[in-house]
Every structure is written in structure tokens, then in C-alpha cells.
């Protein structure tokens, strides 16, 4: 099942120096009362308004399975897999990480450093997609302008596999 949550448009954004800019993200993984629970695989990436993937920022999956078996299930994050995942060499240094338990998880990216790197100035969407074994799949988008000239924030909320997802930008 695919759900796309709407996102509030960010305000207060103008062009500025990208090297010092920060992108801070909070991703909530909801606690579920189900018989068989598995932590979700999560992909976080930046795309252009036409949904062309630009940069994968993080991929949380089971990196400890033998023979890289965890990578086999990455294709369940269908949108990320089609747009960026299948072209990546995994595990990707600074991008790949273990799955996360229910709760709020903070991630910080700095302009000029990997994986955000030298993202050109422009309008983008931050996308978070989650897929869970014996569960569903969900994706949210938050539009933003890079680099920010003033502090800005945006948020989206999933309905099942993702809770609140919030983005804050600092020049």
C-alpha cells in the first residue's frame, strides 16, 4: 500500500551560502501493536520538483544479515529503489545505517559535507519512505529551497509506517 502525505510549504527561504547551511530532520517511527513487528527499512533522499532523485541522504536497513541479505529487501522501498537505490553501491559510507526502533530519530546534514555535498541552489523535496516486513509502505514529501538564507521549517505526517516527519533548515 502506498500513501503520500501532503506537506506544508516551507517559508522564509532565499538563496545563501550552502557550505555552512544545515538540514535537520526528525523522523518518527510509530509503535505498533501487531503480532509480528519488524523495524522498517527507511530511505531519505532529496529530489527535484519533477521527482528526479538528486541525493540519497540515508538508508536504514538490516546491515548485519549475512551475505548482505538485508540489501535484497531494499527494493520494497519502491520509489527510492526505482529513482536512486538500484544504482547505488551499498553499503554506502555515511549513508547506510541500521534500522531504527519505534521512536523519534534525529538526523543532521551539513552543506558542503557528504552526503549532502554540494547540492546546487534550487527548489527540492525531502522524501522519506518506509517499508516494513509483514507491514505496509508509506512515503512523505516536504518541499524546501536550498540553500536557506533564513531559518525555515516544514513537516509532514504519515498515517501508518511513519509518524511526524519534520525538517528544519539553518543558513
C-alpha beads as a LAMMPS data file, in Angstrom:
LAMMPS data file: protein, C-alpha beads

171 atoms
170 bonds

1 atom types
1 bond types

-500.0 500.0 xlo xhi
-500.0 500.0 ylo yhi
-500.0 500.0 zlo zhi

Masses

1 110.0

Atoms # bond

1 1 1 0.000 0.000 0.000
2 1 1 1.399 3.415 -0.931
3 1 1 0.370 6.579 0.824
4 1 1 1.657 10.017 0.080
5 1 1 1.148 12.529 2.843
6 1 1 0.807 16.184 1.988
7 1 1 3.384 18.576 3.410
8 1 1 3.328 22.181 4.464
9 1 1 5.318 24.503 2.223
10 1 1 8.389 25.945 3.887
11 1 1 8.568 29.662 4.410
12 1 1 11.345 32.193 4.783
13 1 1 13.748 30.671 2.275
14 1 1 16.128 32.530 -0.021
15 1 1 19.463 31.725 -1.667
16 1 1 22.552 31.864 0.561
17 1 1 25.888 30.139 1.242
18 1 1 25.329 26.381 1.096
19 1 1 28.608 25.339 2.715
20 1 1 27.539 26.387 6.222
21 1 1 23.845 25.544 5.849
22 1 1 22.256 22.752 7.890
23 1 1 19.382 20.415 7.165
24 1 1 17.996 18.829 10.345
25 1 1 15.440 16.065 10.159
26 1 1 13.298 14.327 12.751
27 1 1 11.651 11.035 11.726
28 1 1 9.124 9.335 13.975
29 1 1 8.663 5.594 13.668
30 1 1 5.359 4.758 15.360
31 1 1 4.970 1.969 17.885
32 1 1 2.514 -0.626 16.585
33 1 1 0.576 -3.305 18.408
34 1 1 0.909 -6.169 15.956
35 1 1 1.719 -9.845 16.438
36 1 1 4.885 -9.768 14.326
37 1 1 6.717 -6.436 14.339
38 1 1 9.836 -5.680 12.295
39 1 1 11.675 -2.355 12.278
40 1 1 11.022 -0.626 8.953
41 1 1 13.565 -0.029 6.235
42 1 1 13.746 3.737 5.638
43 1 1 15.199 5.754 2.745
44 1 1 15.701 9.517 2.949
45 1 1 16.533 11.408 -0.217
46 1 1 16.399 14.753 -1.999
47 1 1 14.560 15.080 -5.301
48 1 1 13.783 17.842 -7.785
49 1 1 10.160 19.043 -8.101
50 1 1 9.756 16.686 -11.111
51 1 1 10.603 13.798 -8.704
52 1 1 14.042 13.126 -10.194
53 1 1 16.296 11.854 -7.398
54 1 1 19.300 14.074 -6.674
55 1 1 20.945 12.671 -3.500
56 1 1 20.296 9.782 -1.143
57 1 1 20.929 11.084 2.376
58 1 1 20.294 7.942 4.439
59 1 1 19.157 4.332 4.078
60 1 1 18.287 2.404 7.245
61 1 1 18.175 -1.344 6.679
62 1 1 19.353 -4.619 8.190
63 1 1 23.078 -4.269 7.552
64 1 1 24.011 -7.215 9.819
65 1 1 22.411 -10.045 7.848
66 1 1 24.998 -12.419 6.405
67 1 1 25.903 -12.175 2.721
68 1 1 24.341 -8.684 2.532
69 1 1 20.906 -10.362 2.565
70 1 1 19.385 -7.168 4.017
71 1 1 20.047 -5.419 0.703
72 1 1 17.633 -7.800 -1.037
73 1 1 14.675 -6.145 0.671
74 1 1 15.647 -2.565 -0.185
75 1 1 13.530 -2.809 -3.346
76 1 1 10.434 -2.788 -1.082
77 1 1 11.021 0.962 -0.774
78 1 1 9.760 1.167 -4.327
79 1 1 10.012 4.861 -5.114
80 1 1 13.533 5.243 -3.746
81 1 1 14.654 1.968 -5.327
82 1 1 13.425 2.969 -8.801
83 1 1 14.791 6.501 -8.638
84 1 1 18.148 6.031 -6.888
85 1 1 18.624 2.808 -4.915
86 1 1 19.322 0.282 -7.623
87 1 1 22.148 2.459 -8.981
88 1 1 23.918 2.708 -5.589
89 1 1 26.800 0.621 -4.301
90 1 1 25.797 -0.486 -0.807
91 1 1 26.653 -0.218 1.957
92 1 1 27.329 3.431 1.178
93 1 1 29.718 5.136 3.574
94 1 1 27.931 7.846 5.571
95 1 1 24.547 6.864 4.084
96 1 1 23.851 3.261 5.148
97 1 1 22.769 2.561 8.701
98 1 1 20.889 0.052 10.810
99 1 1 17.096 0.015 11.094
100 1 1 15.629 2.116 13.897
101 1 1 13.236 1.056 16.650
102 1 1 9.976 2.934 17.268
103 1 1 10.547 6.476 18.494
104 1 1 11.900 9.816 17.221
105 1 1 15.179 9.799 15.344
106 1 1 17.231 12.922 14.596
107 1 1 19.485 13.257 11.569
108 1 1 21.665 16.267 10.717
109 1 1 23.248 17.090 7.367
110 1 1 25.650 19.959 6.716
111 1 1 26.095 21.683 3.343
112 1 1 29.457 21.026 1.741
113 1 1 29.830 17.651 3.537
114 1 1 28.761 14.164 2.452
115 1 1 26.124 13.013 1.770
116 1 1 24.511 16.429 1.167
117 1 1 27.698 17.593 -0.504
118 1 1 27.460 20.493 -2.882
119 1 1 23.738 20.428 -3.566
120 1 1 23.132 23.183 -6.156
121 1 1 20.819 26.059 -5.253
122 1 1 17.202 25.340 -6.109
123 1 1 13.789 24.037 -5.152
124 1 1 13.687 20.451 -3.853
125 1 1 11.617 17.896 -1.958
126 1 1 12.920 15.957 1.003
127 1 1 11.407 12.466 0.750
128 1 1 11.154 9.808 3.460
129 1 1 9.924 6.341 2.508
130 1 1 9.415 3.432 4.901
131 1 1 8.597 -0.229 4.226
132 1 1 8.150 -2.928 6.828
133 1 1 8.153 -6.710 6.538
134 1 1 4.648 -8.028 7.261
135 1 1 3.557 -4.404 7.139
136 1 1 2.939 -1.595 4.727
137 1 1 4.804 1.066 2.838
138 1 1 4.487 4.820 3.142
139 1 1 6.149 7.938 1.800
140 1 1 6.034 11.638 2.710
141 1 1 7.461 14.719 0.945
142 1 1 8.453 18.100 2.323
143 1 1 9.314 20.862 -0.175
144 1 1 12.266 23.145 0.588
145 1 1 14.568 25.695 -1.001
146 1 1 18.336 25.165 -0.854
147 1 1 20.377 26.883 0.461
148 1 1 18.328 28.690 3.098
149 1 1 19.012 32.359 3.810
150 1 1 16.878 32.370 6.945
151 1 1 15.797 29.580 9.297
152 1 1 12.858 27.595 7.906
153 1 1 10.815 24.556 8.852
154 1 1 8.351 22.140 7.288
155 1 1 6.562 18.983 8.295
156 1 1 4.541 16.038 7.075
157 1 1 2.795 13.207 8.869
158 1 1 2.412 9.631 7.827
159 1 1 -0.631 7.527 8.626
160 1 1 0.793 4.064 9.339
161 1 1 4.501 3.330 8.833
162 1 1 5.709 6.895 9.514
163 1 1 4.664 9.332 12.201
164 1 1 5.617 13.002 12.249
165 1 1 8.475 13.965 9.944
166 1 1 9.865 17.452 10.446
167 1 1 12.547 19.366 8.613
168 1 1 14.384 22.461 9.795
169 1 1 16.900 24.439 7.789
170 1 1 19.525 26.834 9.095
171 1 1 21.688 29.153 6.969

Bonds

1 1 1 2
2 1 2 3
3 1 3 4
4 1 4 5
5 1 5 6
6 1 6 7
7 1 7 8
8 1 8 9
9 1 9 10
10 1 10 11
11 1 11 12
12 1 12 13
13 1 13 14
14 1 14 15
15 1 15 16
16 1 16 17
17 1 17 18
18 1 18 19
19 1 19 20
20 1 20 21
21 1 21 22
22 1 22 23
23 1 23 24
24 1 24 25
25 1 25 26
26 1 26 27
27 1 27 28
28 1 28 29
29 1 29 30
30 1 30 31
31 1 31 32
32 1 32 33
33 1 33 34
34 1 34 35
35 1 35 36
36 1 36 37
37 1 37 38
38 1 38 39
39 1 39 40
40 1 40 41
41 1 41 42
42 1 42 43
43 1 43 44
44 1 44 45
45 1 45 46
46 1 46 47
47 1 47 48
48 1 48 49
49 1 49 50
50 1 50 51
51 1 51 52
52 1 52 53
53 1 53 54
54 1 54 55
55 1 55 56
56 1 56 57
57 1 57 58
58 1 58 59
59 1 59 60
60 1 60 61
61 1 61 62
62 1 62 63
63 1 63 64
64 1 64 65
65 1 65 66
66 1 66 67
67 1 67 68
68 1 68 69
69 1 69 70
70 1 70 71
71 1 71 72
72 1 72 73
73 1 73 74
74 1 74 75
75 1 75 76
76 1 76 77
77 1 77 78
78 1 78 79
79 1 79 80
80 1 80 81
81 1 81 82
82 1 82 83
83 1 83 84
84 1 84 85
85 1 85 86
86 1 86 87
87 1 87 88
88 1 88 89
89 1 89 90
90 1 90 91
91 1 91 92
92 1 92 93
93 1 93 94
94 1 94 95
95 1 95 96
96 1 96 97
97 1 97 98
98 1 98 99
99 1 99 100
100 1 100 101
101 1 101 102
102 1 102 103
103 1 103 104
104 1 104 105
105 1 105 106
106 1 106 107
107 1 107 108
108 1 108 109
109 1 109 110
110 1 110 111
111 1 111 112
112 1 112 113
113 1 113 114
114 1 114 115
115 1 115 116
116 1 116 117
117 1 117 118
118 1 118 119
119 1 119 120
120 1 120 121
121 1 121 122
122 1 122 123
123 1 123 124
124 1 124 125
125 1 125 126
126 1 126 127
127 1 127 128
128 1 128 129
129 1 129 130
130 1 130 131
131 1 131 132
132 1 132 133
133 1 133 134
134 1 134 135
135 1 135 136
136 1 136 137
137 1 137 138
138 1 138 139
139 1 139 140
140 1 140 141
141 1 141 142
142 1 142 143
143 1 143 144
144 1 144 145
145 1 145 146
146 1 146 147
147 1 147 148
148 1 148 149
149 1 149 150
150 1 150 151
151 1 151 152
152 1 152 153
153 1 153 154
154 1 154 155
155 1 155 156
156 1 156 157
157 1 157 158
158 1 158 159
159 1 159 160
160 1 160 161
161 1 161 162
162 1 162 163
163 1 163 164
164 1 164 165
165 1 165 166
166 1 166 167
167 1 167 168
168 1 168 169
169 1 169 170
170 1 170 171
